[in-house]
């Protein structure tokens, strides 16, 4: 029995978007002020005028536009930044102060994202090598260890100190150039006596001090010249000057040696120094201390650094990225103000602060950052899980980071310090595997950019368990038990020996030696992996696929929560922001599909109208829709759910459907992961989803006049224009098919006689009929775009110039039932393609007559080792019969052996007793049952595993991928069909395909593929006429166009290539011209 002492063992999972919110708040509250304080006083060349920003009084104005309007009008949801500025005339001691507009700063919304140009964008976290000093050892070509120390600056620049076989110490400032440590120390301002007095091993320095070295360090000027000659790779004998000294100071000591606050802290800690934190540059004292540690490494003292340990990494969050961009914008503003002041003085104009400051610097800097930076990505809004997981990604890629082709396996691999901080399961597949990770659900980002994870401290002095956040450099000194709050509660003393982690090793330790323990079974996983029930019974590769495929699930028209879950479904749905939540308590006085009106019961009773999201398109073309869940005249509390969003039900995440599945072969239709489904899923809209596509067109002002939106379009058939209103725009509610006109548009063109078609010129010459001088450029519905028009929006950009055209957007909704070719998947990496849809009467049925909904291949389980789907399947059947829902924490085998199996069998046995169906649990083959063939009525030979599984419909759908080509465009050079579905292209027949056709001896099919259907111009023109008239299809005798292209390219290399035809009758040789 678990003993609960008050709130002991209780913890709250932090908000899943909290990391993004905290980062943006830190930028607004601290980052802006830090960068503003760096803004200097600006003076003109004569030092008569001085420009200042009074940064303590900056103001951010609340935006006037709403988020939803910013999306529809394609503008940025931002706040205007105002700062008081002063202009001081030093000659007259006069000052003019005005409030100037600096620019717009994009704001973060309640989802942790930003809206830039109408697009939801999110800034993901980057993980970088932390600035500081690191010691490592490598073997040279003789097998001898070479010790080096690497100093990493704040921006990622690297300098190295190394000690060679002769105990000489070198500083390597670039890959090729290295100098003596004595020269570097002298160039930094130390003489020989100061160097020897401040090191622990002066005899090593004296051992390689020869006459040549003494000359180099005889004076600071000589040392600077030697260092400059090596650093800048300058030949000859440079002459010492102040400019040379300033250049060296700027390029090396201020750029390469800037450590930043984090680097200063790390170097102080590593080298046992006490240099103040505000001194962020590399000092001679740092270099000498680093050399002492390096010599100690040579003699076996000290420990080497693990570069992949998380204590040597730092997180570059949205706060750091936005602050860097703000500092860059202020530098640009400074240059612009300085240039404007000098120009005004030169032209004898009187400047004012508002005339000097322009908002272009800040606005364009942030627009280019959100639009071009690799860490600023378009928010994936396929379903609620996708958008909340996107903000918790970690990337090793990006500026200052790694690349997918140069990252080693050691960096991609799981490290013991990732425990409880970075999910070992959730990563991308492909070239970026291990480089794109996901944060564990409990972590937070510390002040110094470290990933901190919570643990409960076990103390004999305190009776209450205290939760402590540990950074990676702290927890390796403690013994951390890998149990959760139930099995390791102090009330349970049976477990005297527990698994624990200590100094990157996983050990089994006595309970009395434990310092900390985990707080939650899901502490080590990301959100996606935490939603997989029985994840401990799955292979890690399949769990990885499952966590990725859950983000590809399409919201269904009627959501259904899972029978078997993990307990995180509710918080995931709440933190995603797709549901409408009551912000005040009160009473519902009105509700419909568009809004909910609430009467609050505060000190001042008010009426609050809550608008609902109705058929809103996501950037993955899925449908975001909210359904009211409250009734009129009902009282609600603060935080209660008012309306469910897409893929949520009752406030819980609901990505799929609970369907009856059987694991058995069926006539080969589930071979190789194919799935056989019942037509019930189609007729009852079980897996039906809505998809919304956006089509847009712009009207420009051309040199011949403005383009015109109209219904009066000549030369078009009437049925193509049937859905247009009198303005030439498609009507709401219209059903449109492929090729229909959505927006009728005419573009004026020059009335040039040669531009008319021959029949137009004939009409003008004979009848004098004036032919239209406008070209038809209407918006047509492309292939595969049939559906119902649900919205039409006219967007007029401000100004109305050629660069701000009028835009019309048409939104079309498609209803997609499940069909052959669609991809479905479970939550255990068991994915497949629909191969056949069977009538209900032909599907296998249970002993109570219930037909099965899906048939999976049983061979997909043993080799993939994702046994968790078997537990979920059987427990789901019991839950369906008992009308129960289960929330199972992972790793329940820590309580007793075979805990999962015992739970499933006990629930099946209880379901069998309550429903009086003995086939639900048969002791001879528990979990299996004898089922019958729907076609014959005979039972199958072997008992079959049946149950209720939670199946997802993924966004990889056949409607988006099916493609065929009969005729289309050809490439201009090769005359071969284009490539791709969007261009109505063909399918390439490559070298291996030709081999396959040759192997089957289908010579005529092969000839058609390479000539008629490809690039034989004359043959493909004649074959159409021959097909229509019923004549004989001509034989392509000359070479195709691609061969002729090859001949021409060889001729450009002065190589002549000819080909000949040999007659079958008289073997006459005929030369053909290419």
N, C-alpha and C positions, 0 to 999 in steps of 0.2 A: 504493500500500500504506500503510495506517495504521500509524504508529509510536506505540507506547504506552510512555511512559516511566514505569514504576512504576504508580502510581494516578492519574497525570495525566489529567484529563478525566473522572474518575469522580465521580459524585455519587449520593446516595441521596435518593429522593423521601420527604419527611417523611410521617408518618402523617396520613391524611385527617381524622381526628378530633382531631388534636393541638391545634388552636386552641381547641376546647371544653375539652379537658383542662387546658391551660395556664391558661385563663381561670378555671376553677373552682379550681385549685390556688392561683392568685394571690389569689383571694378568701379562701380558707381560711387561707393563710399570712400574708397582709398586710392584706387588707381588714377582716377581723374585728378585728385588733389596732388598726388605725387608727380605726375607729369606736368601739371600746371606750374608747380614750384620750380621746375627745371627751365621754364620759359625765361629767357634773359631779357634784360633791358636793351632796347634797340635804339641806336643813335645814328644820326646821319654822318656823312664823312667829315663835316666841319664840327661835329659834336655840339651843335646848337639846339637840336630838337631831340627829345627823349620820349620813347613810347613805352608805356607800362601796361600790364594786365593786372587788375586787382583780383587775383584768382580766388581769394577767400570768399568772394561774394558771387560766385557763379550760380546760375539758375538753370534748371531743366524744366521746360514747360510741358504740361500734360498734353498729349496729342488730341487734336480735335476730331479725328476720324476714328471709327471703330475698326476692330480687327477684321470683321467680315467684309466691310466695305473696302478695306485695303486689299484684300484678296481679289475681290471682283473687279476693282478698278486698276489692278496691277501697279499699285504704288507701295511705298515703304512705310511700315508702321514704325514711326520714329518720334523722337522728342527733340525739340529745338533747344540748343545750348546758347545761353546768353552770358556774357561776362562784361563787367564794367572795365573800360579802358581809359587811360589818361594820356594826354599829349602835353608835354612840358616844354616851354620855350625857356632855355637857360638864360638867355640875355635879359628878358624882361621878367623872369620868375612867374610867368603866367602858366596856368594849367587849364586844359579843357578836358572835361570828363563826359563820356557818353557810354551808354550800354550798347555793345556791339553783338551782332549775331555771328557766332563762330561756325555753326553748321548743324547738321542733323545727326543724332546718334540712334541707330536702330535699337528698339526696346525688345525685351524678352516678354513673351506672353505667359499665360498660365500653364502652357504645355512645356515650357522650357525651351521654346524655339523662337526664332525671329522671322518676321515677314518682310522680305526684301523684294521689291518689284512684284508684289503679289504672290510670291512663292515662299512656302514654308522652308526655312533653312535652319540647320542645326550645326553647331561647332562641336566636334568631338574632341576628346582629350588625347593629348600626345604624350607618350612616355619616352623620355630622353635620358642620356647619361648625365648624371648630376655633375655640375662643375666641382672641381677639387683635384686631388692628387691620388693616383693609383699606382700600386707597385705590382709588377708581374715578372715572370721569368720565362725565357724561351731558350731552346737549344739551338746553338749555331751548327754549322756544317760539320764541325768536329765533335759534336755531341756534348759540348761544354755549356753549362747554364750561363746565360747572359741576363743580368738583372737591369731592368729599366723602370723608371718612374715617369708617368704621363701626367702632365698638368693640363686639365681641360678648362677652358675659359667659359665665361657665361654664355657666349654665343656659339660655342662648340669648337673653337679653334684649339689645336693641340700643340704642345711643346714637350719634348722628351729630355730626360736626363738618363744617361747610360754609363755603365762602368765596364771597361773592356778587360781582356785577359791580363794586361799589364797593370791593372788597377788604376788606369787613367780615367778621369771622369770628363764626359763630354756633354754639351748641351746641343740638342738637335732642334733647330728652329724651323727646318723644313725637311723634306724627305731626303734631299741630297746633301744639304749643307749642315755641318756641325762645327762647333767651336769649343775651345777649352772652357771649363767652368770658371777658371781664373779670369779669363777675358770677359765672360758674361758678368761676373761679380764686379769687376773693375768698371765695366761700362755702366753698371747700375749705381756707381758712386763709392765703392769701397776700395781701400788700398790693401796691400798685401798684409800688413800687420793686423788690420781689422778683420780680414778674412781668417787668418790663422787663430786669432783670439776668440772667434765665435764658432769654431767647429770643434767637434770631439776628436777628430783624427787628423791633426795638422801634419803629421809625418807623411800621410798619403799625399797631401797637397804638395809637400816639399819634394816628394820622390820624383815627380815629373815636372819640376820647375827647373828648366834649363835656361841657358842664356837667351835663347830665342823667345821663350815665354816671358822672361824678365823684361825684355825690350817691349813686348806687346803690352804688358801691364805696368810699364814704367810710369805712365801718367794716365789720367782719365781720358785725355784726348786721344792717345794712342789706342787705348782699349776701344773707344767709340769708333775710331776709324777702322780697326780690325773687325769689329762686330758688324759695322755697316757694310764693309766689303764682302763679308760672308753672307749677311742677311739679304742684301739687295743684289748679290751676284754681280758686283761691279768690278771690272778689270782695271788694271793700271794702279796708280797711286792717288786716291782721292785726298783732297785737302780739307782739313777740319775747318768748319764754319758753324755759325749759329743756326743757319738754315738747315744744315745737315743734321745737327743735333736735334732740332725741332722735328724734322721729318722722321728720324729714328724714334723719337719719343712718341710721335703720333701713331706711326704705323705698327710699332711693336709693343711698347710699354703701355699704351693706352687702348689698343685694340686687342692684340693677342693675349695680353696679361690682365684683362679685366675679369675679375672673378665673380663679381656680384655678391649679394648678401649670402646666398646659399653657398657659393664657392668659398667665401671667407669662413663661414661657419664650419664647413667640412674640412678645410685645411687646418683650422685651429684645432679641431677635434682629432684629426689624424696625426698631426705633428706635435701635439701637446703645446700649442702656442696660446698666447693671451692677447693677440692683436685686436683692437676694437673693431666692432662689426661695421662701422661706417667707413673703414679703410678697405675698399673693395678692389684694390689693385695689388698685383704681385710685388712683394718687397724683397730686398736683399736678404732679410732675415728668413723669409720663407724658403728662398733658394738654398741657403746654407743648411737649414734644418732638413730640407728634403734630401740634400746630399748626405747628411749624417745618417738618415734612415736608410738610404740606398746602400751605403757602406756597411751598415749593420745587417742588411739583407744578404750582402755578399758573404758575411761571416756567420750566417745562420741565425741571426737575431731578428725577431719580428715576424709578422705573418704577411703573406701575399694577399692581394685583394681579389675577390670574385667580382668581375665586372658585370655579371648577370644577376647578382644579388639585388633585390629591390631596395636595399639601403643605399645602393649606389645609383639608383634611378630617381628621377623626379617627374612629377606630372605637370605638364604644361596645359593648364586649363583655359577655359574661355576668358577668365580674368586676365591672365598673362597675355593672351593673344590680342584681346581688345586694347589692353594698355599699351602694348607695343605699337599697334596701329595708331592709337591716339598720339603717342609720342612722335611717330613719323609724320602725322598730319601737322603737329605743332611746329616741327622743323620746317616743313614746307610753308607753313603760314609765316614763320619768322623770315624766311628768305623773300617771300612775296612782300611783306611789310617793309623790309629793308630796301628792296628795290623800288617800291612805290614812294617811300620817303625821299630817296635820292632823286627820283624822277621829278617829284613835285618841287623840290628845292631847285633843281636844274632849270625848270620852266617857270620858276618864281611864282608858284601856286601856294595857297594856304591849305595845308592838309587838315583833315579832321579824323578822329578815330574811326568813324563809320566809313569814311572813304578809304582808309588804309586797309581795313580788314575785309576779307572776302570769305564767304562760306564754302567756296569751291574746294579748298584743300581738305577739310574734314569730310565733307559729303562724298567726294570722289574717292577718298582713301577707303572709307568704309564700304562703299559700293563695290570697289574693285576687290576688297578683302572678301566680302561675302560671295562675290561672283566668281572669283578666280582662285582663291586659296584652297589647297588640297584638303585642309581640315574643315572647311566650310562646305557642307554637303546638303543636297536637297533632302528634306525629311521624307523618309519612306513611310507612307501612311496606308499600307495595304490593310492593316487591321490594328486594333488598339495595342496589341503586344509589340508590333513592329516599331511604332513610333516612340514607345517608352524605352525599348531596348536600344534604339539608335543613339540616344543621348548618353548611354552608359558604355559606349565602346571606347576601347583604348587602341591607339595606333602607334606602331613603331615607325611608320612612314611619315612623309611630309618634310618640310624644310628643316634642316638640321638633324634629320633622322636617317633611317636606312632606306634602301630600295628593295623591291621584291627579288631582284636577281643577285644582289650582293650580300644579302643577309645569310649568315651561316646557320647550320642546323643547331648549334649550341644556343644561339639567341632564340630560335623558334621553340626550343624544347621547354618543357615544364620544369620550373625550379622550385626547390623546397620553400623558398621564401614567398612563393605565390599562394601558399596555404592560407585560406581565409581572406585573400585579397583579390586575386585574379582567378577567374573560373578556369579550372583545368580542362573543361569540356568545350565550352562555347568559343569557337574561333571560326574563321572563314575557311572555306575549302578552296584548294587551288594553289596558285603561286604565292598567295599571301597567308598561307596557313602558319599560325603561330605569331604572325606580325599584327594581326587584328584580333584583339582579345575583348573580353567583357568583364566589367567589375563585378565582384561578388555583392550579394544583396545588402550586406550590413556595413560595407566600408564607407569611409569618409576620406576626403582629401585634407591633409594637415596643412598647417601654415607654411611649411617649408616645401610643399609639393610632394610629401610622402603619402603613401596609401596606408591608412590606419584601420585596423580591424578590432572589434570589441571582444573582450574575454572577461570572464568572471574571476576575480582574485580570490584565492582560497587562503584565508588567514585564520589562525587559531585565536588571535586576540579579538577579532570582531566576529560577532555571531551572524551579521548580515553580509550576504555576498555583495561585493561592490563591483560594478561593471567598469572596466578600464579599457581605453583605446590604446593599443600598442602599435608603435611604428616598427618597420622591419628591423631596425638596428637595435631595438630593445627586446623583442620577444625571443631572440636567439639565445639570450642569457638565462631564460627561464624554461622550466619544464611545463609544457602546455599539453593538457590532456585532450585527446581527440574525441571526447564523449559529449553528449548533450546534457541539458539540464535535468532530464529525467533519470537517466541511468547513473549519473554521477552526483545526484543529490546527496547531501550529507546524511539524510535519513536512511539511505541505503548503504550499508557498510559491507555487503556481501562481496562486492568486487574489490578485493584487496590489491589486485594488479590490473593496471589499465594501460592501453596504448597511449603513447605520448610522443611529443616532438621536442627535440633538444639539439641545438647547434646543427640544424639542417639534417638531422638524423631522426628516423622514426624508430622508437624503442618501446619496450614494455617495462614500466616502472611501477614501483609500489605507490599506493595512493597517498601515503604520508609525505612523499617527496614532491608531489605536484604543487606548482605555484599558481597556475591559471587553468581554467577549463573553458571549453567552447560553450556558447550560449544557445546554439540552435543547430539542428541537423542540416539545414540548408545554408549554413554560414559559408560554405566553401564554393557554392555554385552561383551562377548568374540567374537572372530571372527566367530565361528560356529553359535552362536545365532544371530549375526548381519546379517547373510545371510538369515534369515527367514523372508519373507515378511508377513506383518500383524501379527507379533508375539504377539501384544497386545490382539488379539482376541483368542489366544490359551491358553489352560491350561498349567501351567508350566511343568507338567510331560511330556506332549507331546512335548513341546519345547525342553526339555532335550533329549528325544529320537531322535528328529530330528537333533539336533546339533551333536549327536553321529553318527547317520546314514549317515549324509553327509560325514563323514570321511570314510565310508565304500563303497562309490560309486566307481564303476569301470569306468575308462576312456573308452569312446566308440570310435568306429572306425571313426565316423564322428560326431564331436562335434557340439553342437547347443546352443547358449546363451539363457537365459531365457527371456520370454516376460515380466514377472513381477519379478523385483528384488528389491534390497535395495540400490544399489549404491556402495557397497564395493567389488563387483566382480572384478573390474579392479585392484584395489590395491592388493587384495589377489593373483591374478594371477601374478602380477609383482613381488611381494615380495617372491613368492614361488621359483623363479629362473628357472622355467621350460621353459620359453620362451626365445628366443634369442633376446637380446636388442643391438642396435647399440651404441657402446661406443664412436664413432667419427662420425661427419657428413661427407658426401662424396657422391659418385656415385657408383651404383651397376654396375659392369662390367661383372659379371658371377654369375649364380645361378643354382644349381641342388639340388637333394635330399640329397647330402652328404655335400655340403659346399656352402657358399656364399662368393664371393670375392668382396671386397669394396676398392675403390680408395679414400683415404682421401684427403681433400683440405686444409691441414694445411700449415705451413711455409715450411715444407719439405714433399712434396707429397709422400705418400707411398701406397703400396698395402697390404691390410689386408685380410687374409683368416680366415673365421669364420666357424669352423666345426660344423655340426649339429648332434644331437643325433638321431641315426637310430636304431629302434627296440631294445632298451636297456631294460633289465629285471630289475624290481624293486624287493625288498625283499619280496613283497607280490605276486610275479609272474604276476603283471600287466605290460603292455607294455608302456614304455616311448619313445615317438617318436615326432620329431619336423618336421613341415611342413612349407616350405618357403612361406612368404606372400608378398614378394617384387618382382618387375619385373626388368628385365635388362634395363639398361640405365636410371633408375629412380634415382633422387637425394633424399637422406634421411637426416634427422636431428639426432642429438645426442639424444638418449633415445627412438628413434622410434623402433617399434617392427619389427624385421626381419623375425621371424619364430614363429608360435604358437606351444606350447608344448602339452603334453597330457592333455586332459580335459580343454583346453582353446580354445577360438574362438575370433579372433579380439582383443586379449589382455585381454579378460574377462574370468572369471572362467565359465566353461561350463561342469557341472557334469552330466547332464541328457538330456532329450528330451522333447519338448513341444508336447504333444499328446492330442487328442480329447477324453475326458472322459465323462461318464454319470453315475449318481448316481441312480441306480435302481436295484431291484433284477432280476435275470435271471436264472430260473429253478434250483435255489439252488446252482449254481456253484460259487457264491460269498458269500456263507455262512461263517460266522466267519472269516472275513478279507481275504477270498480268492479273487482272481482277475481273471476276464475273459478278454482275449485279442484277438485281431484280428490277422489273419495270415499275414496281411500287415506288421506288425512289424518284421516278420521273413523274408519274401521275399524281402523286401526293405532294410534290414539290419539296421533297426531303432535302435535296442538295441543290435547290434553285437559288441563284444569286442574281443580283442586279448590278449592272455595270454602266457607268455614265461616261460618255466620250464627249470631248470638247472639240468643236471645229470653229475656226475663226478666219476672218478676212478683214483686210484693211482697205480703206479708200485713200488714195493719194491725189495730190494736185500735180498733174504732169505738165510738161511744157505746152501741150495742146489743150489743156484745160482740166478741170476736176473730173475724177471718175464719178460715175452715177450709179446709184442703187435704184433699180427699176424692175418692174415685171414685164415691160414691153421689150422683149429680146427677140430679134428676128432670127430666122433659120433654125429655131428650136421647136421641137414637137410639143404639142399642147399638154400631153400627159406628164412631161417632165416639169412643167410649170404649175401643175394642179395644186400644189400645197402653198403657193406664194400668196401673200395678201397684196393689197393694192400698192404697197410701198416696195414690193419685191423681196420681202423677208418671209421666211417660212412661218406658218401659223403654229401657235402652241397646240399641242395635242395631236398634231399630224403624224401619221405613220409614213415613214419614208423608207425607200428601198435604195439599193446601190444604183448610182447614176442620177438620182433625182437632184434637182436644183434646190439648194438651201438658201442661197442669197444670189439674186440676180444682179449682175454688175456689168456695166459697159465702160470700156476704156477708150477715150478718144485717140485717134491716130491721124497722121498726115494724109491729106487727100492726094496722094501720089498715084498717077495713072498706072504705073507699073506694079503697084502694090495690090491692085484688084485682081481677082480671079478672072480667067478668060470669059466665063459666062457673064460676069458683072460688066466687063468692058463691052461685050456684045449688046447687052441691054442698054447701056448708056449711048452706044453709037446708033442703034436702030430706033429705039423707042424714046430715047432721051430721059429714061428713068434715073432718078437720083438714088444711087446706092448708099447705104449707111456708111458713114466714115468712122464708126465705132467698132471696136473689137470686143467680142464677148469673152469676159474673164470671170464668169460666175463661180461660186463655190459649190462644188458637186460633192455628193456623198461618195466616199471611196468604197472600194470592194470590202465586203464584210462589215459594213457599218449600218445595217438596217436597225430600225428601232423607232421609238416614240419621242417626239420633241417635247421636252419638259421645261425648257427655259430658253429665252432669247434676251441678250443684253446688248444694249448700245453703250459704248464707252467712248466719250468724247474727251480726249486729252486736252489739258489746259493750253491755251494759245492757238490751237487749231492750225498750226503751220504745216509745212511739208514734213517736218521732222516729228510732229505730234499728230498723226493722222487719226481719223475716226475709225473705231474698231467695232465689229459686230461679232458676238460669240453665240454659237448655237450649242445647246447641251442636249444630247440624245441618250435616252435610257434604253438599255437592252436587258431583256429577261432571258437568262441562260439556264436551261435545265441541264442536268448531267447527261453526258452523251459519250459515245465511244471515242476514245482518244483523250479524254480528260484525265488529269493526274489526281489521284487520291493518296492519302497517307495516314498512318496512325501516329501515335506519340512516341514510338519506339524505333523510328527509322525504317518502318515497314511501308515502303512506298510502292506504287504500281500504277499501271495505265488500264483504264476500262477497256476490255477486249470485246465484250458482248453483253447486251442487255436482254435478258431472258424474260419471257412471260412468267407471271407469278405461278401459274400452274405447273410450269416445268422446273421450277427451282426445287432443290431438296427441302423437305419439310420435317419438322420435329414430330415427336410422338403425340403432341396435342394438336397437330395439324397446322402449326404456324410455319409459313414458308420462310426460308432464310433470305436475308437481304443481300449479303455479299459472300463470296466464296474466295478464300485466300489459298495460296499454295503452301502446304505444310513444309515443303523443302526450304522455304525461305527463313525458317526459324533456327534449325541447328547450326548451319554454317555461319549465319550472321551473329549468333549468340545474343540475340535480343529476346531473352526469355520473359522479360517484363510484360510483353504483350499477352502472354498466356495467363499470367496472374490477373491482369486487368480484364481480360476477356471473361474469365470464370467469375471473378468478383462482380463484374458488371451484370452478369446474368442473375446472380443472387440478389444484387441491389434492385434490379428491375422487378423481380418477383416479390421482394419484400417491401418495395416502395421506399428504399433507403438510398442515401447518398453517403459515400465514404470519402474521408480526407486522410490519406495515409502519408505519414512522414517517412522519409527514406531511411535506409539502414536500420530497419527494425529488428534485424538479427542480433543487434547488440543486446537486446533484452533476453532473448532465448534463441536457441537454434531452431531453424525452420519456422520462424515466426510468420513469415508471409504465407507459406504453405498451410500452416495451421489456421490462420485467419480465413483464407479462401475456402478451405474445406469445411470449416465450422459454419460459415455463412451459407454455403451450398447445402449443407445438411439441414440447417434451420429452414431454408427456403423449401427444401423438399418436404419437410414435415408440415409447414404451414399451408403450402399449396396442395398437399396430398398428391404430389407428382413424384413417384419414386425415381423416375428417369433423370431428374435433376441431379441427384447424387447417387451413383451406383458404386458400391464399395469395390467391385471387381476392377473397374476402370474409372476412378474418381475424376470428375471434370469432363468426362466424355459421355456420349450418349449415342444410341443407335438411331439413325435418321433414315428417311426414305427417299427414294428417287421420285421426283415429281412426274416424270414421264411414264414410268411403269408402275409405280406404287410399291415396288419391292424394296426391302431394306438393303442398305449397302453392306458389303461384306464385313467391314471393320467398323468399330465404334469411332465416332468423329468428335473432335473438340468443338464445342459450340459455346457461344456466349455473346455478351454485349460489349462491343468495343467502341471507343470514341474515335470517329473517322473524320478527317479534315478534307475539304476540297481545296486544292491548291490553285494558285493563280496561273499555272501553266495549263492553258486550256486550248482545246483543238480549234476553237473558233479564231484564235489569234495566230494560229500556226498553219492551218491547212491552206494549201496554195496549189494552183495549177496554171499552166500556160499553154495557150494554143497559138497565139501570135502576140507580138509585142515589139518593144524597141530593141535595136541592135547597137553595139558599140561602134563608134565611127572608124576606129583604126583597124580592129580585128574583124569587124562585121559579125561578131558572135553575140548571142543574146546577153542581156545585162544580168547582173546577179542580185538576188534578193527579192523578198516578197513585196516590199514597198515599190519596187521599180517594175513589177510584173516580169521578173527575170526568169531564166530557165535554170535547170539543174545541171551542174557540171559533170561531164563524163571524162574522168581523168585517166591516168595511166593504169591504175589497178582495175577500174571498171572495164576498160578495154580488154585487159587480160581475162577478166571473168567472162565477157561475151565471146572472146576467142576460144576459151576453154569449152564453151557449150556449142561452138561451131555455128553461131547465128550470124552469118556473114552479112546478110541483107539488113538485119536490124542494126548491126554495127555500122554499115555504110550509111543508113539513114541518120543515125546519131551524129556522124561526123560530117555529113554533107547537107542533106535537105533541112534537117532541124538545127543546123549550126550556121556555117559561114560560107556555104556555096551559093553565091548570089543568084546566078542564072538558074540553077536547078530548083531552088526554093520558089522562084517566081513562076517557073513553068509547071511545077507540080500542082499548084492551085488550079490553073486552067485545065490541066489534064484530069484532075479530080472532078471538076464541075461538068466537063463535057463527056466524061466516061472514057477518055482516051487512055493510051498507054503512058505510064509514068516514064518520063525521059531518064536516061542513064547519065549521071554526071561524069563526063569524060575528062574535063580539064581539072586543074588543081583548085582546091578551096582557097579562100581568101587568106587564111592564116599561113598557108604554105607560101603563098605569093609574098606575104609580108616578111617571112623568113628569108626568102630569096633576095628581096630588096635590102634587107639589113645586111646580108652577107656581101652584096654588091657594094655597100658603103664601106666595107672592109677590104675591097678589091678582090673578092672571091666570087667566081662565076659558078652558078649552080643551075643545071638544066635537068629536065625530066623528059622521058620518052614513053610512048605507048607502043606496045607490041601486039600486032593483030593476031587473033586466035586462028585465023584461016591460013594465011600465007606467011605469018611471022614477019610481016612488014613493019619496020620501025619508023615511027612518026615522031618528030620532035615537036614538043609543045612549048609555047612561049608562056612564061610565068608572068 
